[in-house]
Amino acid sequence: MEPLDEQQQIGFLIASVADLQAEQREIRKDLNELAKLVGDKFKTAELTFKILKFIGLVLVAVLTFKFGDISKLWIYFFG
């Protein structure tokens, strides 16, 4: 193989830079998609935690009342 002259070396470097730019665009796109996916998962986890917390609070409230008190409260508020 012959040694490369300056023009060939410059052309090779330009091609290498173009390849690196294309790879960088792909990585940036993948990173943005990953960030969106993680954000969606985080929102889902927050919502699930809020729902479970609400259900737990309702369950604790029901278990702390006497069952007779619940019927009296129901009649007081809705009857």
Order of alpha helices (4+ residues) and beta strands (2+ residues): alpha-alpha
